[in-house]
């Protein structure tokens, strides 16, 4: 059974930085795609950033230039470096991993709160 374990959330002031980590385990295969999504209170879950095994990345417009997604394929771990955080970045951040044949897994979520 695949498990995604997230860490790194917390409370930070506007303009600050946080780094999220997510380690995938339980499969002999590496995820084809790993990514981060977020869900703010009263809103739908939205894509933040994704990275494929070859390193190509994709970001939602609101985080471009501030967030950086990376992965360590040897450790099946994905990271999200978040700089210049703003109150509107406050949300629960979820790690996602997509394996071959479309098997899709989610982490438990980690809270990121940015105070103004």
Residue pairs with C-beta under 8 A, 6 or more apart in sequence:
1 26
2 24
2 25
2 26
2 27
2 97
2 99
2 103
2 105
3 24
3 25
3 26
3 105
4 22
4 23
4 24
4 95
4 96
4 97
4 105
4 106
4 107
4 108
5 22
5 23
5 25
5 107
5 108
6 20
6 21
6 22
6 93
6 94
6 95
6 107
6 108
6 109
6 110
7 20
7 21
7 22
7 110
8 18
8 19
8 20
8 21
8 110
9 18
9 20
9 93
9 110
9 111
9 112
10 18
10 111
10 112
10 113
11 113
11 114
11 115
12 18
12 85
12 112
12 113
12 114
12 115
13 114
13 115
14 85
14 86
14 87
14 114
14 115
14 116
15 84
15 85
16 85
16 114
17 81
17 82
17 83
17 84
17 85
18 82
18 85
18 112
19 79
19 80
19 81
19 82
20 36
20 79
20 80
20 82
20 93
20 95
20 110
20 112
21 77
21 78
21 79
22 34
22 36
22 77
22 78
22 79
22 95
22 97
22 107
23 75
23 76
23 77
24 31
24 34
24 76
24 77
24 78
24 97
24 105
25 76
27 99
29 99
29 100
30 53
30 73
30 76
31 53
31 76
31 97
31 98
31 99
32 52
32 53
32 98
32 99
32 100
33 50
33 51
33 52
33 53
33 96
33 97
33 98
34 50
34 51
34 71
34 78
34 95
34 96
34 97
34 98
35 47
35 48
35 49
35 50
35 51
35 69
35 78
35 95
35 96
35 97
36 48
36 49
36 50
36 69
36 78
36 80
36 93
36 94
36 95
36 96
37 45
37 46
37 47
37 48
37 93
37 94
37 96
38 45
38 46
38 48
38 89
38 91
38 92
38 93
38 94
38 112
39 45
39 46
39 91
39 92
39 94
39 109
40 88
40 90
40 91
40 92
43 91
45 94
46 60
47 58
47 60
48 59
48 60
48 63
48 67
48 69
48 80
48 93
49 57
49 58
49 59
49 60
49 63
49 67
49 69
49 80
50 57
50 58
50 69
50 96
51 57
51 58
51 69
51 70
51 71
51 78
53 71
53 73
55 71
57 69
59 67
59 69
62 88
63 82
63 89
66 82
66 83
66 84
66 85
67 80
67 81
67 82
67 83
68 80
68 81
68 83
69 78
69 79
69 80
69 81
70 78
70 79
70 81
71 77
71 78
71 79
72 79
78 95
78 97
80 93
82 89
82 112
85 112
85 114
86 114
87 114
87 115
87 116
88 114
89 112
89 114
90 112
90 113
90 114
91 112
92 109
92 110
92 111
92 112
93 109
93 110
93 111
93 112
94 106
94 107
94 108
94 109
95 106
95 107
96 104
96 105
96 106
96 107
97 104
97 105
98 104
98 105
99 105
